[in-house]
Amino acid sequence: MLDMGAEVSYQKFQPEGNHFHPLHFFSGPASFTNLGNVSCASYGVNVAGIIRAPRGDGKESIVLVTPYDFINGGDYEALSLGIASSLFSLLARVTWLSKDIIWLVADSRYGDYRPVAAWLTEYHTPSFEVSDLSKCDELNPSDSFRRAGTVAAALVVKVDGRSERFEDTLSIYAEASNGQMPNLDLINVVNYLAVHRQGFYVKVEKVVSLLSSSWLKTVGEIFEAVGKVARTLNPDWKFGIPAADYLEGSATLASSLYSQALGIPTGPHGAFRDYQVDAITLKVSPRFPPDNKGRQHEFFLRGAQLLEGTIRSVNNLLEKFHQSFFLYLLTSPGKFISVGVYMIAFALLVAPLPMVAASLYIDGCTTQNPAENLKSWKWLDAAKQVFALHLLGFIVTLLPYFICQVPGEQSPTNRSFIWAATSSSLLLITFVTVPGCSPFSSRLHGANWAVLKSVTISAAFIGLCLMSIINFATAEIGALLLVPMCLMVRPIKPDLRSRRVKSLLRALCSMVLVTNGFPVMFFAISKGLIGEGLVGLGLGGEFWTWLESLWAWKSATYLYIGMVHLPCWLLCLYILFHPS
């Protein structure tokens, strides 16, 4: 970098610990957990080079990131450095730059995300405390960290294995923490340049198992047939799509929705979104093996031209991307569903909840004496039960922090069993200590369950609406599970006693919805749908590992599961076996 005329700086960082702490959900992106007593042999070093823009004022910059393992780096990582180096040497000589260029070579020995996050933390919120790492050697003096202007956009480039197709493949990863997405224009620019200028095959992640789904293919064929019939009636009606496109779009949509709902970044670009910087990760898969020297020149040229075109597009902007969408779901690299479309489905799902809650409350509190209707306080007992179980959900959400403090090495399966046993014990304690909260209480026999269901539906409605502000994808999936369960569930005993077909079907639907609504059961079903197969005795351990990844990334989905979904599921189970 020095030979190219860039300003070079080095930054040391420590590997990040993966320990649950409840306050991490309320901390900023600069907070992280370091491993204690880090030695000089267990730190990483980031290398950053800065090219000052000849036509700029130093107030804005563009970041190019190439993760590289300085110890175990392979041939494909060397190709990433080759593309970035060829582009960086070109940008050091051009005269049209109006934004500074930062090339960050991130030390990926401890993962791709951690070095980028550490560099951004130092870039935006520098620490003036002297780190113990400064004592290791003189590579990184405390005043050597260099900065440029405000980061306008960032591109993370990786060469990731050989392409399975007969052409070079470019994979775009855009999802960041808690469903954050970059401005859609950044993806559109990369997709247009890659397809129409450089001839890459561009793809985004899909749920592969859905591509072979027979029922989804049947639905696509029905839509295709309806579209053909509509075009015969009116040639201007062109809403029909081929069944193959519908199948692929549905698989991409499911992957985009799941990745956003999970709340875990799909690449190092997620660290930039924590600072409201538009960023994506580009993984390039060449069609030739890495030792093919004859094809490397062409590959370097096409890859560098793609990055150059993207940088020139961002460089020409007088302001950040803002005209396009920030809330969207991808159905292909060039197609999307905007928030104005998919929020309608969520609104239609939750709209019946307040109306049903009001109707149930009126039916449950109505008495023969109109004067007593205004003085009815039946809802207080129901509200007390709902509050007690939501408080229990809050405590259950915090339990992993204390379980992780237990000395000794515990397997994920053992920790999940400890968590389940402790949560069940707390539930029994709640039944004993809170009067009338137990479904086996004698005082509930003959009591009206409608008021309890009314308050439960109200709590679910509030929780889903609050979650939609934080992560819309999580609220969307949560509504698909929670709304039918809350609306359908009712005491099962009267339906079984009546022995009518309608009543038995209603009882069966209630039991199926409550069973599938249990978080562990839904986790197992979702694993089967995405092609990973249902698991047996190791289900608890896999569920714990999955939740551990959620709290490690401070995903709001973890809070939703523990503080909204689980209490509402317990209340629905309570209503299902209500002794009425």
C-alpha positions in Angstrom: 0.0 0.0 0.0 2.8 2.4 0.8 4.2 1.8 -2.7 0.9 2.9 -4.2 1.0 6.2 -2.3 -1.5 5.3 0.4 -1.4 6.2 4.0 -1.1 3.0 6.0 -2.1 2.3 9.5 -2.3 -0.9 11.7 -4.9 -1.7 14.3 -4.8 -4.5 16.9 -7.9 -6.1 18.2 -8.8 -8.9 20.6 -11.1 -11.9 19.8 -14.6 -11.5 21.0 -16.1 -13.7 23.7 -19.4 -15.4 23.1 -21.1 -14.9 26.5 -24.6 -14.0 27.1 -25.2 -10.8 29.1 -28.7 -9.3 29.4 -27.5 -5.7 29.1 -26.0 -6.4 25.6 -29.4 -6.0 24.1 -29.5 -2.4 25.2 -25.9 -1.4 24.4 -24.6 0.2 21.3 -22.5 -1.4 18.5 -19.3 -0.3 20.2 -19.8 -2.6 23.2 -18.4 -6.1 23.1 -17.1 -8.8 25.4 -13.4 -9.5 25.3 -11.8 -12.7 26.4 -9.9 -12.2 29.6 -6.1 -12.3 29.8 -5.5 -12.1 26.1 -1.9 -12.9 25.3 0.3 -11.3 22.7 -0.1 -14.5 20.6 -3.9 -14.2 20.4 -4.7 -10.9 18.8 -5.4 -9.9 15.2 -4.0 -7.0 13.2 -6.0 -5.0 10.6 -4.2 -3.2 7.9 -5.9 -0.1 6.4 -4.7 2.0 3.5 -6.2 5.4 2.7 -6.1 7.2 -0.7 -7.0 10.9 -0.3 -9.4 12.1 -3.0 -7.8 14.8 -5.3 -11.2 16.4 -5.9 -12.6 15.9 -2.4 -12.6 17.8 0.8 -12.0 14.8 3.0 -15.5 14.7 4.5 -16.6 11.4 2.9 -15.1 8.1 2.1 -15.8 4.6 0.6 -14.5 1.5 2.3 -13.3 -1.7 0.5 -12.9 -4.7 2.8 -11.1 -7.9 2.0 -10.9 -10.5 4.8 -7.7 -12.4 4.9 -6.2 -14.9 7.3 -2.6 -14.0 7.6 -1.6 -17.4 9.0 -3.8 -19.9 7.2 -4.9 -17.9 4.1 -5.7 -20.0 1.1 -5.5 -19.4 -2.7 -9.0 -18.0 -2.9 -8.3 -15.4 -0.2 -5.2 -14.5 -2.2 -7.4 -13.9 -5.2 -9.5 -11.5 -3.1 -6.4 -9.5 -2.3 -5.4 -9.6 -6.0 -8.6 -8.0 -7.1 -8.6 -5.4 -4.4 -4.9 -4.6 -5.0 -5.3 -4.1 -8.7 -8.3 -1.8 -8.1 -6.5 0.1 -5.3 -3.4 0.7 -7.5 -5.7 2.1 -10.2 -7.6 4.4 -7.8 -4.3 5.8 -6.5 -3.6 7.2 -9.9 -7.0 8.5 -11.1 -8.0 12.2 -10.8 -11.8 11.8 -10.7 -12.1 10.7 -7.0 -14.2 13.0 -4.9 -14.4 10.6 -1.9 -11.5 9.1 0.0 -10.9 5.4 -0.5 -10.1 3.1 2.4 -8.9 -0.4 1.8 -9.2 -2.5 4.9 -7.4 -5.9 4.9 -9.2 -7.5 7.9 -7.4 -10.2 9.8 -10.0 -13.1 9.6 -8.3 -15.5 12.0 -11.1 -15.0 14.4 -13.9 -14.7 11.8 -14.8 -12.2 9.2 -17.1 -10.0 11.3 -15.0 -9.4 14.4 -12.0 -7.5 12.7 -14.4 -5.3 10.7 -16.4 -4.5 13.8 -13.2 -3.7 15.8 -11.9 -1.4 13.1 -15.3 0.5 12.9 -15.4 0.8 16.7 -12.0 2.5 16.7 -12.9 4.6 13.6 -16.1 6.0 15.1 -15.7 5.8 18.8 -11.9 5.8 19.6 -10.8 4.7 23.0 -8.2 6.9 24.7 -7.2 4.2 27.2 -3.9 2.5 26.7 -4.6 -1.1 25.7 -2.5 -4.0 27.0 -1.9 -5.0 23.3 0.3 -2.0 22.9 2.9 -3.7 25.1 3.2 -6.7 22.7 5.4 -4.8 20.1 5.7 -1.5 18.4 3.7 -2.4 15.3 0.8 -0.2 16.3 1.6 3.0 18.2 -1.4 4.6 19.9 -1.4 7.6 17.5 -1.0 5.7 14.2 -4.7 5.0 13.5 -5.7 7.1 10.5 -9.2 8.2 9.5 -10.8 9.6 6.5 -14.3 11.2 6.1 -17.7 9.9 6.9 -18.2 6.4 5.4 -20.7 6.7 2.5 -20.8 3.1 1.5 -18.8 -0.1 2.0 -18.1 -3.2 -0.1 -16.8 -6.5 1.3 -15.2 -8.7 -1.3 -14.4 -12.4 -1.0 -13.5 -15.1 -3.5 -15.3 -18.1 -2.1 -14.7 -21.4 -3.8 -15.2 -22.6 -7.3 -18.5 -21.9 -9.1 -20.8 -24.8 -9.6 -21.9 -23.3 -12.9 -20.0 -22.8 -16.2 -19.7 -19.1 -15.5 -18.4 -16.9 -12.8 -20.9 -16.5 -10.0 -21.5 -13.4 -7.8 -23.4 -13.9 -4.5 -24.9 -10.8 -2.8 -25.4 -10.8 1.0 -27.2 -7.8 2.4 -28.9 -8.8 5.7 -27.5 -7.1 8.8 -28.4 -7.3 12.5 -32.1 -7.3 13.4 -33.3 -7.3 9.8 -31.5 -4.1 8.8 -30.9 -3.8 5.0 -28.8 -1.4 2.9 -30.5 1.0 0.5 -31.8 -1.0 -2.4 -30.0 1.2 -4.9 -26.7 -0.2 -3.8 -27.8 -3.7 -4.7 -29.3 -2.5 -7.9 -26.0 -0.9 -9.0 -24.0 -4.0 -8.3 -26.5 -6.3 -9.9 -26.7 -4.1 -13.1 -23.0 -3.8 -13.5 -22.3 -7.5 -12.8 -25.0 -8.8 -15.2 -24.9 -6.3 -18.1 -21.3 -5.1 -18.0 -19.2 -8.0 -16.7 -21.3 -11.1 -17.4 -21.5 -12.5 -13.9 -24.2 -14.9 -12.9 -25.7 -13.0 -9.9 -27.6 -14.9 -7.2 -28.9 -14.4 -3.6 -29.5 -17.0 -1.0 -32.5 -19.4 -1.4 -34.1 -22.1 0.7 -32.9 -24.9 -1.6 -35.5 -27.5 -0.3 -38.3 -25.3 -1.6 -37.0 -25.6 -5.2 -38.0 -29.3 -5.2 -41.3 -28.8 -3.4 -44.1 -30.4 -5.3 -46.9 -28.4 -3.6 -45.2 -25.1 -4.3 -44.7 -26.1 -7.9 -48.4 -26.9 -8.2 -49.3 -23.5 -6.8 -46.9 -21.9 -9.3 -48.5 -23.8 -12.2 -52.0 -22.7 -11.1 -50.9 -19.0 -11.0 -49.3 -19.5 -14.5 -52.5 -20.9 -15.9 -54.6 -18.1 -14.3 -52.2 -15.6 -15.9 -52.6 -17.2 -19.3 -56.4 -17.1 -19.0 -56.2 -13.5 -17.9 -54.1 -12.5 -20.9 -56.6 -14.1 -23.3 -59.3 -11.9 -21.8 -57.2 -8.7 -21.8 -53.7 -8.6 -23.2 -52.8 -5.8 -20.8 -53.2 -8.1 -17.8 -49.6 -9.4 -17.4 -49.6 -10.5 -13.8 -49.0 -14.2 -14.5 -45.4 -15.6 -14.2 -43.9 -18.9 -15.2 -44.1 -21.6 -12.6 -40.2 -21.9 -12.5 -39.9 -18.2 -11.7 -42.5 -18.5 -9.0 -40.7 -21.4 -7.5 -37.4 -19.7 -7.4 -38.8 -16.4 -6.3 -40.6 -18.1 -3.4 -37.4 -19.9 -2.3 -35.5 -16.6 -2.4 -38.3 -14.8 -0.5 -38.4 -17.4 2.2 -34.6 -17.1 2.6 -34.8 -13.3 2.7 -37.6 -13.3 5.3 -35.9 -15.9 7.5 -32.5 -14.2 7.4 -34.0 -10.8 8.4 -36.1 -12.4 11.1 -33.1 -14.3 12.5 -31.4 -10.9 13.1 -27.9 -12.3 12.5 -25.7 -10.6 9.9 -25.0 -12.7 6.8 -21.5 -11.2 6.4 -19.0 -8.6 7.7 -21.1 -5.9 6.1 -23.4 -6.1 9.1 -20.9 -4.2 11.2 -21.3 -1.2 8.9 -25.1 -1.2 9.2 -24.8 -0.7 13.0 -23.4 2.7 12.1 -26.1 3.3 9.4 -23.7 2.8 6.5 -24.9 1.1 3.4 -22.8 -2.1 2.9 -23.1 -5.5 1.2 -20.8 -8.5 1.0 -19.9 -9.8 -2.5 -18.7 -13.4 -2.7 -17.3 -14.2 -6.1 -16.9 -17.9 -7.2 -14.7 -18.3 -10.3 -15.3 -21.0 -12.8 -11.7 -22.0 -12.8 -9.5 -23.5 -10.1 -7.3 -21.1 -8.2 -4.1 -22.5 -9.6 -5.1 -21.7 -13.2 -2.7 -18.8 -13.9 -4.0 -18.3 -17.4 -7.5 -17.2 -16.3 -6.5 -15.1 -13.3 -5.8 -12.0 -15.4 -9.3 -12.0 -16.9 -10.8 -12.7 -13.5 -8.9 -9.8 -11.9 -9.9 -7.5 -14.7 -13.7 -8.3 -14.5 -13.7 -8.3 -10.7 -11.9 -5.0 -10.5 -14.0 -3.4 -13.2 -17.2 -4.4 -11.3 -15.8 -2.8 -8.1 -14.6 0.3 -10.0 -18.0 0.8 -11.5 -19.7 0.5 -8.1 -17.2 2.9 -6.5 -17.7 5.4 -9.3 -21.4 5.3 -8.9 -21.1 6.0 -5.2 -18.3 8.6 -5.8 -20.6 10.6 -8.1 -23.3 11.0 -5.4 -23.6 14.3 -3.6 -25.4 12.5 -0.8 -26.0 9.0 0.5 -28.4 6.6 -1.1 -31.9 7.6 0.2 -34.3 7.6 -2.7 -35.0 3.9 -2.8 -36.2 1.4 -0.1 -34.6 0.4 3.2 -37.4 -2.1 4.1 -37.9 -4.8 1.5 -37.7 -8.5 0.8 -35.7 -9.9 -2.1 -37.2 -12.3 -4.5 -34.3 -12.3 -6.9 -31.2 -10.1 -7.3 -33.2 -7.6 -9.4 -36.7 -8.0 -7.9 -38.1 -7.2 -4.5 -41.2 -6.8 -2.4 -41.4 -3.4 -0.7 -42.7 -2.6 2.7 -45.8 -1.1 1.3 -46.8 -4.5 0.0 -45.8 -7.0 2.7 -47.0 -4.8 5.5 -50.5 -5.3 4.2 -50.3 -9.0 5.1 -49.2 -8.2 8.6 -51.9 -5.6 9.0 -54.6 -8.0 7.9 -53.2 -10.6 10.3 -53.3 -8.5 13.4 -56.3 -6.4 12.5 -58.9 -8.9 13.9 -57.1 -9.1 17.3 -58.4 -5.9 18.9 -61.9 -6.5 17.6 -62.0 -10.1 18.8 -60.6 -9.0 22.2 -63.3 -6.4 22.6 -66.0 -8.9 21.6 -64.8 -11.5 24.0 -64.5 -8.9 26.8 -68.1 -7.8 26.3 -69.4 -11.4 26.3 -67.4 -12.3 29.3 -68.2 -9.3 31.5 -71.9 -9.0 30.5 -74.3 -9.9 33.3 -78.1 -9.8 33.6 -77.9 -6.6 35.7 -76.9 -3.7 33.5 -75.7 -1.7 36.5 -73.2 -4.4 37.3 -71.7 -4.3 33.8 -70.1 -1.0 34.5 -68.7 -2.2 37.8 -67.4 -5.5 36.4 -63.7 -6.1 37.4 -63.5 -9.6 36.0 -60.7 -8.5 33.7 -58.4 -7.8 36.7 -58.0 -11.5 37.5 -57.2 -12.2 33.8 -54.8 -9.3 33.6 -53.1 -10.6 36.8 -52.6 -14.0 35.2 -51.3 -12.5 31.9 -48.9 -10.3 33.8 -47.6 -13.2 35.9 -46.9 -15.3 32.9 -45.2 -12.5 31.0 -43.1 -11.8 34.0 -42.2 -15.5 34.0 -41.2 -15.1 30.4 -38.9 -12.3 31.3 -37.2 -14.3 34.0 -36.9 -17.3 31.6 -35.2 -15.0 29.1 -32.6 -14.1 31.6 -31.9 -17.7 32.8 -29.2 -18.5 30.2 -27.0 -15.8 31.7 -27.0 -17.6 35.1 -26.8 -21.0 33.5 -23.6 -19.9 31.7 -22.1 -18.9 35.0 -22.3 -22.5 36.3 -18.7 -23.7 36.6 -17.5 -26.6 34.5 -18.0 -27.4 30.8 -21.6 -28.1 30.0 -22.8 -29.4 26.7 -25.6 -27.6 24.9 -27.9 -30.5 25.6 -27.3 -30.4 29.3 -27.7 -26.6 29.4 -31.0 -26.9 27.6 -32.2 -29.5 30.1 -31.2 -27.3 33.0 -33.0 -24.4 31.3 -36.2 -26.5 30.8 -36.1 -27.9 34.3 -35.6 -24.5 35.9 -38.3 -22.9 33.7 -40.8 -25.6 34.6 -40.0 -25.2 38.3 -40.6 -21.5 38.1 -43.9 -22.1 36.3 -45.0 -24.4 39.1 -44.0 -21.8 41.6 -46.1 -19.2 39.7 -49.1 -21.5 39.8 -48.7 -21.9 43.6 -47.9 -18.3 44.6 -50.3 -16.5 42.3 -53.9 -17.2 43.4 -56.1 -18.4 40.5 -53.2 -18.7 38.1 -53.1 -22.5 38.1 -55.3 -24.3 35.6 -55.9 -26.9 38.3 -57.3 -24.4 40.8 -60.7 -25.3 42.1 -61.8 -21.7 42.1 -61.7 -21.7 38.2 -64.3 -24.4 37.7 -67.2 -22.8 36.0 -65.3 -19.5 35.5 -65.5 -17.6 32.2 -62.5 -18.1 30.0 -63.5 -15.4 27.5 -62.1 -12.5 29.5 -58.7 -14.3 29.9 -58.6 -14.9 26.1 -59.5 -11.3 25.5 -56.6 -10.1 27.6 -54.3 -12.7 26.0 -55.2 -11.5 22.5 -54.6 -7.9 23.6 -51.1 -8.8 25.0 -50.3 -10.6 21.7 -51.5 -7.6 19.7 -49.3 -5.2 21.7 -46.3 -7.5 21.5 -46.5 -8.0 17.7 -47.0 -4.3 17.0 -43.9 -3.4 19.2 -41.9 -6.1 17.4 -42.9 -4.8 14.0 -41.0 -1.5 14.9 -37.8 -3.4 15.7 -37.8 -6.2 13.2 -40.7 -6.5 10.8 -39.7 -9.9 9.5 -39.8 -11.4 13.0 -43.2 -9.8 13.6 -44.5 -11.2 10.3 -43.4 -14.8 11.1 -44.6 -14.4 14.7 -48.0 -13.2 13.5 -48.3 -16.3 11.3 -47.9 -18.5 14.3 -49.5 -16.4 17.1 -52.6 -14.9 15.5 -54.3 -18.2 14.4 -53.4 -19.8 17.7 -54.8 -17.0 19.8 -58.0 -16.7 17.7 -58.7 -20.4 17.4 -57.9 -21.7 20.9 -60.8 -22.4 23.3 -61.4 -24.9 26.1 -61.2 -28.4 24.8 -63.4 -30.1 27.3 -66.8 -28.8 26.1 -65.9 -29.7 22.5 -64.9 -33.2 23.5 -68.1 -33.7 25.5 -70.4 -32.5 22.7 -68.9 -35.1 20.3 -70.1 -33.1 17.2 -68.0 -33.2 14.1 -67.6 -29.4 14.1 -66.6 -29.3 17.7 -64.1 -32.1 17.3 -62.5 -30.5 14.3 -62.3 -27.2 16.3 -60.6 -29.0 19.2 -58.2 -30.8 16.8 -57.3 -27.5 15.1 -56.7 -25.9 18.5 -54.4 -28.7 19.6 -52.5 -28.6 16.4 -51.9 -24.9 16.5 -50.9 -24.9 20.1 -48.5 -27.9 19.5 -46.9 -26.2 16.5 -46.7 -22.9 18.3 -44.4 -24.3 21.0 -41.0 -22.7 20.1 -39.0 -25.9 20.2 -41.6 -27.7 18.1 -41.6 -24.9 15.5 -37.8 -25.0 15.5 -37.8 -28.7 14.6 -40.5 -28.2 11.9 -38.6 -25.3 10.3 -35.4 -27.4 10.2 -37.3 -30.1 8.4 -38.8 -27.5 5.9 -35.4 -26.1 5.0 -34.0 -29.6 4.4 -31.9 -30.2 7.5 -34.2 -32.9 8.7 -35.9 -33.4 12.1 -33.6 -34.2 15.0 -34.2 -36.6 17.9 -32.7 -36.4 21.3 -30.3 -33.7 20.2 -33.1 -31.3 19.6 -32.7 -29.5 22.9 -29.0 -29.0 22.3 -29.5 -27.7 18.8 -32.2 -25.3 20.0 -29.9 -24.0 22.7 -27.1 -23.5 20.2 -29.6 -21.6 17.9 -30.7 -19.4 20.8 -27.1 -18.9 21.8 -26.4 -17.5 18.3 -29.3 -15.1 18.7 -28.2 -13.6 22.0 -24.5 -13.5 20.9 -25.6 -11.2 18.0 -28.0 -9.3 20.2 -31.0 -10.3 18.1 -34.3 -8.9 19.1 -35.9 -12.2 18.0 -34.5 -13.8 21.2 -36.4 -11.2 23.3 -39.5 -11.8 21.2 -39.4 -15.5 21.8 -39.0 -15.2 25.5 -41.1 -12.2 26.4 -43.9 -12.3 23.8 -44.3 -15.7 22.1 -43.6 -18.0 25.0 -46.0 -16.2 27.5 -48.8 -16.1 24.9 -48.2 -19.8 24.1 -48.5 -20.6 27.8 -51.7 -18.6 28.1 -53.2 -20.4 25.0 -52.2 -23.7 26.6 -53.9 -22.5 29.8 -57.1 -21.7 27.9 -57.0 -25.0 26.0 -57.2 -27.0 29.2 -59.4 -24.5 31.1 -61.7 -26.4 33.5 -64.9 -24.8 32.1 
